[in-house]
């Protein structure tokens, strides 16, 4: 039975990945930060077969303990402070967790594995936010990185550190440069879930308006369940590498709003949306669209859920949850 350790097990991707690995017969361990973490119950309810370990990406000794306990064949580093807007408010903390945390887990694996580094395969959750002020359209593995937020900068550090450990120590280390991927499990602070929750509440008469920032920003949105499959496929390759994971289709926030309101049969969505400068980023990433040619050819991976299906899924899930709570 293969064994896997997942950091960030409480997040959207961690839960989907845990489900995938359990279905494939893995013995799965999940790292949870902090005492009495309120999300521990979510993990226990959603993936009860996962064995939970205490640990923190900022604490090397706790990572070594987790590795010694789990003895993993594969380590998936999904842990991060991942809300881009928050990274400007807590830039130092974002750096400690999202950047230096990657170095800590890589170094912990190196110390744990000793001379047999090939025995532990490592996945790093890189991000399309690393492209920032995009230098090429669409963005591929060779596109110059130009991050435009503390989060993007931190992810860039982790990305290059993963490459460094692969090249310096021969570690089987891969980075998935994942473009925006969403689901009903996405946190409510993210724009897609903010929209799906808001639209469901408006449909039920629980809310009057959606207050938004930049409606012109464009993103390449896919389904998180598809993207964790790509993560697993990367670690089944004979060598580590970097892979863009994306749909290759871009949509604006306006498109997102139109699709979400359409899902509840409200065609004139503009009258329900207000603009507020508070939701604008200090430095905007205007357009992201990924070229996943390498992932498709090498990993035999392709997205299965369209943008419209994704938005419909999220709105229907929030509508059902809000209805049940009434």
Protein Blocks (a to p, Z undefined) as FASTA:
>chain_A
ZZdddehklpmklmmmmmmmmmnopacddddehehiaklmmmmmmmmmbccddddfklmk
lmmmmmmmnopabdcdfbdcfbfklmmmmmmlmmmmmmmmmmmmmmmmmmmnmmmlmlpc
cdddddfklnmpafbdcddfklccddfbfklmmmmmmmmmmmmmmmmnopacdddddddd
ddfkbcfkbmklmmmmmmmmmmnopafbdcdfdfkbccddddfklmmmmmmmmmmpfbdc
dddddehiacdfklmmmmmmmmnopablmlmpccdfklpcfbdcfbdcddfklmmmmnop
acfbdfklmmmmmmmmmmmmmmmmZZ
